[in-house]
Amino acid sequence: MLFERATGFFDQLYNDVVVWLRHQTFGLRAEFPYRGPLCGYLDFLFPVLDQLRTLPFMPTGKPIYLLLDDADNLNLAQTKVLNSWMSTRTSATVSLKASTQLRYKSYLTVTGLRLEAPHDFSDINVVDIYTSRSGRYAERVSEIVGKRLRSVGIQKDPASFFPQDLEQESEIKKIADEIKAEWATQGRGFRPRDDAVRYARPRFIAGLKGARKAGSTYSYAGFDQLVNVSSGLVRYFLEPAARMFAAELSRQGERAIVEISPRVQNDVIREEAAQLMFDEYDKIFKEVETENDEAAANNSEQLKVAKTKLHNLIRSLGGLFHEKLISEDAERRVFSVAFLDSPDQELLDLLQMGIRFGYFHRSTIGNKEGTGRTALYILTRRLAPYFSLDPNGFAGYVFMKAATLKFAIEDPDKFLKTVKAKGVAAILEGDQLSLFGAK
């Protein structure tokens, strides 16, 4: 009891000092009759939220969760104020949560101290969580979509409302059966089913380039496939789904909508991927160039160069992953790249820019030598329709020399031409100068 009284006394003393100091900013002779708190955190907001917890409808002994959405849109001064709030570590009573798009401006407080993780806060990447728990993510999307369908009187489960292309799935099943039949003599996995899951769809996609399927394209229809293309973020499912619904409504006319046709699903999701690769890409950089940011304004020419190089990077990796998918390699479904050596700062900056704008996300894997872990850069599956990649199931990764990827950035046309001529394995394992020629 004595300790609690002492704690309360010092808290009150601290608050009084803070209030007094804030009032000094108005000048010692200023006519300012109000002497109470001035909307600070510890002397105003925190006490208010703490008292809210005592209301009868609030859960007993639980903290208040205060979410600040799009915190990366705060200016630098506001960001430092928010960091100062977080540094108070009041999570037992008021837990502060800030969501950002990987563009948080600073981790400094107003006093110049740095906010440190995990000492002052925990940093959670939602994309990493959902891509590593794809089953739970799919369940969550299904629950959200099912609820929205029921709210407009459509009594169908999401998988039925977004049906697969049955003709395509039938052909893939035939290929899977062939792979199972070949497993005894040509199998690579532990069981026939393993090889069927791993190779049937890539083999089908590869076959679309042959004479048998000349002019055909792979269909990205089907609820599960659309979930995988959304790359772990619900809004990247819901936004295309809304466009699909509008397109189907226009197509059906007066008839009630009972499903989104595979053709509409595929057309919309391919258009979304193309927009992400071009229109959205240009829009992002136009916004960056017009930001009220002195550094960005001073380096506009460098920004234009970086824009071109990032686009080349995405194009080169997407093309490489497609060639890997239609190859005869043991691991064909690939979305990620790691380095065999140390990339220079320019390459790291480009990858970080790609992460910031949502074209990549970052994880880690064990290095080739088995002596530690290295960074893994994962291309968003939202671009799978653009590069004709398979977004389903587990995706592997490739190791690459930094010099090879640097060349791909400088000359993507020559890089992709060499990949097609020499094969993916030669590009990943060979000497960069001998493959592409000294410049």
C-alpha positions in Angstrom: 0.0 0.0 0.0 2.8 2.4 0.9 4.6 1.6 -2.4 1.4 2.3 -4.4 0.9 5.6 -2.6 4.6 6.6 -3.3 4.2 5.5 -7.0 1.0 7.6 -7.3 2.7 10.6 -5.7 5.6 10.5 -8.1 3.4 10.0 -11.1 1.3 13.0 -10.1 4.5 15.1 -9.5 5.8 14.1 -12.9 2.5 15.1 -14.6 2.5 18.4 -12.8 6.0 19.2 -14.0 5.1 18.2 -17.6 2.0 20.4 -17.6 4.0 23.3 -16.2 6.7 22.9 -18.8 4.2 22.9 -21.6 2.6 26.1 -20.4 6.0 27.8 -20.6 5.8 27.6 -24.3 3.1 30.2 -24.3 5.4 32.7 -22.5 5.6 33.6 -18.9 3.4 36.7 -19.4 0.9 35.1 -21.8 -2.8 35.5 -20.9 -3.7 31.8 -20.7 -6.2 31.1 -17.9 -6.4 27.3 -18.6 -4.0 25.5 -16.3 -5.0 21.8 -17.0 -3.4 19.2 -19.2 -2.7 20.1 -22.8 -3.6 16.8 -24.6 -0.3 15.1 -23.8 -0.1 11.3 -23.5 0.9 10.6 -19.9 -0.9 13.6 -18.5 -4.1 13.4 -20.5 -4.7 10.6 -23.0 -3.4 7.8 -20.9 -5.4 8.8 -17.7 -8.6 9.1 -19.8 -8.1 5.7 -21.4 -7.2 4.2 -18.0 -10.4 5.5 -16.5 -12.4 4.0 -19.5 -11.3 0.6 -18.3 -13.2 1.1 -15.1 -16.6 1.4 -16.9 -18.9 -1.5 -16.2 -19.1 -2.8 -19.8 -15.3 -3.0 -20.2 -13.5 -6.4 -19.6 -11.9 -6.5 -16.2 -8.2 -6.3 -16.0 -7.7 -6.0 -19.8 -5.7 -3.3 -21.6 -7.1 -0.7 -24.0 -5.8 -1.3 -27.5 -5.2 2.0 -29.4 -4.6 1.4 -33.1 -3.1 4.1 -35.3 -3.7 3.1 -38.9 -1.4 4.2 -41.8 1.2 5.6 -39.3 3.6 6.0 -42.2 1.5 9.0 -43.3 2.4 11.0 -40.2 5.0 13.7 -40.7 8.4 13.4 -39.1 7.4 15.5 -36.0 4.3 13.5 -35.5 6.2 10.2 -35.9 8.6 11.2 -33.2 5.7 12.1 -30.8 4.2 8.7 -31.5 7.6 7.0 -30.8 7.7 8.9 -27.5 4.3 7.5 -26.5 5.5 4.0 -27.3 8.7 4.5 -25.3 6.6 4.9 -22.1 5.8 1.2 -22.2 2.3 1.4 -20.9 1.1 -1.8 -22.7 -0.3 -3.4 -19.5 -2.9 -0.6 -19.4 -2.9 1.0 -22.9 -1.3 -1.0 -25.7 -0.4 1.2 -28.7 -0.4 -0.4 -32.1 0.7 1.3 -35.3 0.2 -0.1 -38.8 2.4 1.0 -41.6 3.3 0.1 -45.2 7.0 -0.3 -44.5 7.5 3.5 -44.9 7.8 4.5 -41.3 9.8 7.7 -41.2 11.9 7.5 -38.0 12.4 5.5 -34.8 13.6 8.5 -32.9 11.7 10.1 -30.0 11.3 13.8 -29.5 14.3 13.7 -27.1 16.5 12.0 -29.7 16.5 8.6 -28.1 15.9 5.6 -30.4 12.9 3.3 -30.1 14.4 -0.2 -30.1 12.8 -3.6 -30.8 12.1 -5.8 -29.0 13.0 -3.6 -25.9 10.4 -0.9 -26.6 8.1 -2.5 -29.2 7.5 -5.7 -31.2 7.7 -5.5 -35.0 5.3 -7.8 -36.8 5.1 -8.2 -40.6 1.6 -9.4 -41.4 2.6 -10.7 -44.8 5.2 -13.0 -43.3 2.6 -14.3 -40.8 0.0 -15.1 -43.4 2.4 -16.5 -46.1 3.8 -18.9 -43.4 0.3 -19.8 -42.3 -1.4 -20.0 -45.6 -4.1 -22.4 -44.4 -5.2 -20.1 -41.6 -5.2 -17.2 -44.1 -7.4 -19.0 -46.5 -9.8 -19.8 -43.7 -10.0 -16.2 -42.7 -10.6 -15.0 -46.3 -13.3 -17.7 -46.7 -15.1 -16.5 -43.5 -15.0 -12.8 -44.7 -16.2 -13.6 -48.2 -18.9 -16.0 -46.9 -20.2 -13.4 -44.5 -20.4 -10.8 -47.3 -22.2 -13.2 -49.7 -24.8 -14.0 -47.0 -25.3 -10.2 -46.3 -26.6 -9.8 -49.9 -28.7 -13.0 -49.9 -26.3 -15.3 -51.7 -26.3 -18.6 -49.9 -23.2 -20.2 -51.4 -19.8 -21.0 -50.0 -16.9 -19.0 -51.4 -15.4 -22.0 -53.2 -18.6 -22.5 -55.1 -19.1 -18.8 -55.8 -15.6 -18.6 -57.3 -15.4 -22.0 -59.2 -12.3 -23.4 -60.9 -11.9 -23.8 -64.7 -13.2 -27.4 -64.8 -11.7 -28.1 -68.2 -8.3 -27.0 -67.1 -8.5 -28.8 -63.8 -9.5 -32.0 -65.6 -6.4 -31.8 -67.9 -4.2 -31.2 -64.9 -5.7 -34.2 -63.2 -4.9 -36.3 -66.3 -1.2 -35.1 -66.1 -1.2 -35.9 -62.4 -2.4 -39.5 -63.1 0.4 -39.9 -65.7 3.0 -38.7 -63.2 1.7 -41.2 -60.6 1.9 -44.0 -63.2 5.5 -43.0 -64.1 6.6 -42.7 -60.5 8.0 -46.2 -60.1 10.6 -45.6 -62.8 10.9 -41.7 -62.9 9.7 -40.6 -59.5 11.6 -37.9 -57.6 9.5 -37.6 -54.4 8.8 -40.0 -51.6 5.3 -40.8 -52.9 3.5 -40.7 -56.3 1.2 -38.1 -54.9 4.2 -35.8 -54.0 5.4 -35.7 -57.6 1.8 -35.2 -58.9 1.3 -32.2 -56.7 4.7 -30.8 -57.5 4.8 -31.2 -61.2 1.3 -31.6 -62.7 0.5 -27.9 -62.8 3.9 -26.7 -64.0 3.9 -29.4 -66.7 0.4 -28.2 -67.8 1.6 -24.5 -68.0 4.7 -25.6 -70.0 2.4 -27.5 -72.4 0.4 -24.3 -73.1 3.4 -23.1 -75.2 3.4 -26.2 -77.4 1.4 -26.9 -80.5 -1.2 -28.8 -78.6 -2.4 -25.7 -76.8 -1.2 -23.0 -79.1 -2.9 -19.7 -78.2 -4.2 -20.9 -74.9 -3.4 -19.3 -71.5 -3.4 -20.6 -68.0 -6.6 -19.8 -66.1 -6.2 -18.3 -62.6 -9.9 -19.0 -61.7 -10.9 -20.7 -58.5 -11.2 -19.5 -54.9 -8.1 -21.2 -53.6 -6.0 -19.8 -56.5 -7.3 -16.3 -56.0 -6.5 -16.5 -52.3 -2.9 -17.5 -53.2 -2.6 -14.7 -55.7 -3.6 -12.2 -53.0 -0.3 -12.8 -51.4 -1.4 -12.8 -47.8 -3.3 -9.5 -47.7 -7.1 -9.7 -47.6 -7.7 -6.4 -49.5 -5.8 -7.9 -52.5 -8.6 -10.5 -52.6 -11.5 -8.3 -51.9 -10.7 -5.5 -54.4 -10.4 -7.8 -57.5 -13.4 -9.8 -56.2 -15.5 -6.6 -56.2 -14.5 -5.9 -59.8 -15.3 -9.5 -60.8 -18.8 -9.1 -59.2 -19.4 -5.9 -61.2 -18.2 -7.5 -64.4 -20.4 -10.5 -63.8 -23.4 -8.2 -63.0 -22.9 -6.4 -66.3 -22.6 -9.7 -68.1 -25.6 -11.4 -66.5 -28.0 -8.4 -66.9 -31.3 -9.1 -65.0 -30.4 -12.6 -63.9 -29.4 -13.2 -60.3 -25.7 -13.9 -59.8 -25.0 -17.4 -58.4 -21.3 -17.5 -59.2 -18.4 -15.6 -60.9 -17.5 -17.4 -64.1 -13.9 -18.7 -64.5 -13.5 -16.5 -67.5 -14.4 -13.3 -65.6 -12.2 -14.3 -62.7 -9.2 -14.9 -64.9 -9.7 -11.7 -67.0 -9.9 -9.5 -63.9 -7.0 -11.1 -62.0 -4.8 -10.8 -65.1 -5.7 -7.2 -65.6 -4.9 -6.6 -61.9 -1.4 -8.1 -62.4 -0.8 -6.0 -65.5 -1.9 -2.8 -63.7 0.4 -3.6 -60.8 3.3 -4.1 -63.2 2.7 -0.9 -65.1 -0.1 1.6 -64.1 0.2 1.1 -60.4 4.0 1.2 -60.7 4.0 4.5 -62.5 1.5 5.9 -60.0 3.6 4.9 -57.0 6.7 6.7 -58.3 4.7 9.8 -59.4 3.5 10.1 -55.8 7.0 9.7 -54.5 8.3 12.4 -56.9 5.6 14.8 -55.7 5.9 14.2 -52.0 6.7 17.2 -49.8 10.1 15.7 -49.2 13.1 17.8 -49.8 15.5 14.8 -50.2 13.2 13.3 -52.9 12.9 16.6 -54.7 16.7 17.0 -54.8 17.3 13.4 -56.0 14.4 13.2 -58.6 16.9 12.1 -61.4 18.3 9.4 -59.2 14.7 8.3 -58.4 13.9 8.0 -62.1 17.0 5.7 -62.5 16.0 3.7 -59.5 12.5 3.3 -60.9 13.8 1.8 -64.2 16.2 -0.5 -62.4 13.6 -1.8 -60.0 11.2 -2.5 -62.9 14.1 -4.3 -64.6 14.7 -6.3 -61.4 11.1 -7.4 -61.2 10.9 -8.2 -64.9 14.1 -10.3 -64.8 13.2 -12.3 -61.7 9.6 -12.9 -62.9 11.0 -14.1 -66.3 13.6 -16.3 -64.5 11.0 -17.9 -62.3 8.8 -18.6 -65.3 11.6 -20.4 -67.1 12.3 -22.3 -63.9 8.6 -23.3 -63.7 8.5 -24.8 -67.3 12.0 -26.5 -67.0 12.7 -30.1 -66.1 14.3 -29.1 -62.8 13.4 -31.0 -59.6 12.2 -27.7 -57.9 10.1 -25.7 -60.4 7.7 -23.5 -58.4 9.9 -20.6 -57.3 9.1 -17.1 -56.1 12.2 -16.2 -54.1 15.9 -15.4 -54.5 18.8 -15.4 -52.0 22.4 -14.5 -52.6 25.5 -16.7 -52.8 27.7 -13.7 -51.9 27.2 -10.2 -50.5 25.2 -7.8 -52.6 26.3 -4.1 -52.8 24.4 -1.3 -51.2 22.7 -0.2 -54.5 21.2 -3.7 -55.0 20.1 -3.8 -51.3 18.5 -0.4 -51.7 16.6 -1.5 -54.8 15.3 -4.6 -53.0 14.3 -2.5 -50.0 12.4 -0.1 -52.4 10.6 -3.1 -53.8 9.6 -4.2 -50.3 8.4 -0.7 -49.5 6.2 -0.6 -52.5 4.8 -4.2 -52.0 6.6 -6.0 -54.9 8.7 -8.1 -52.6 8.7 -9.1 -49.0 11.7 -10.3 -47.0 12.3 -13.4 -45.0 15.4 -15.5 -44.1 16.7 -19.0 -44.8 19.7 -21.1 -44.0 22.7 -20.2 -46.2 24.4 -22.6 -48.7 27.2 -23.4 -46.3 25.0 -24.2 -43.4 26.8 -21.7 -41.2 23.9 -19.3 -40.5 21.0 -17.6 -42.2 20.7 -15.2 -45.2 18.1 -12.8 -46.5 15.4 -14.2 -48.8 13.6 -11.8 -51.2 10.1 -13.1 -52.2 8.3 -11.7 -55.3 4.6 -10.9 -54.6 2.3 -13.6 -56.0 0.0 -10.8 -57.2 2.3 -10.8 -60.2 1.9 -14.5 -60.9 -0.7 -14.0 -63.7 1.6 -11.5 -65.4 4.6 -13.8 -65.5 2.5 -17.0 -65.9 3.7 -18.5 -62.6 1.9 -21.1 -60.4 0.8 -19.4 -57.2 -0.4 -22.6 -55.5 1.2 -24.4 -52.6 4.8 -24.2 -51.3 7.2 -22.2 -53.4 11.0 -22.8 -53.4 13.9 -20.4 -53.9 17.0 -20.0 -55.9 20.5 -18.9 -54.9 22.1 -16.4 -57.2 25.4 -14.4 -57.4 24.9 -10.7 -56.8 26.8 -9.9 -60.1 24.3 -12.0 -62.1 21.3 -10.1 -60.7 23.1 -6.8 -61.3 23.5 -7.7 -64.9 19.8 -8.6 -65.1 19.0 -5.1 -63.8 21.3 -3.4 -66.3 20.2 -5.5 -69.4 17.0 -7.6 -68.7 16.5 -8.4 -72.4 19.9 -10.0 -72.7 19.6 -11.7 -69.3 16.3 -13.3 -70.2 17.5 -14.3 -73.7 20.5 -16.0 -72.1 18.3 -17.8 -69.5 16.1 -19.2 -72.3 19.2 -20.2 -74.4 21.4 -21.7 -71.7 18.8 -22.8 -69.1 18.2 -21.6 -65.5 20.7 -23.9 -63.9 23.6 -22.5 -66.1 22.6 -19.0 -65.1 22.5 -19.7 -61.4 25.6 -21.8 -61.2 27.8 -20.4 -64.0 30.3 -17.6 -64.1 28.6 -14.3 -64.8 31.2 -12.9 -67.3 31.4 -16.1 -69.3 27.6 -16.3 -69.6 26.9 -12.7 -70.5 30.2 -11.4 -71.8 32.3 -8.7 -70.4 30.9 -5.2 -70.9 
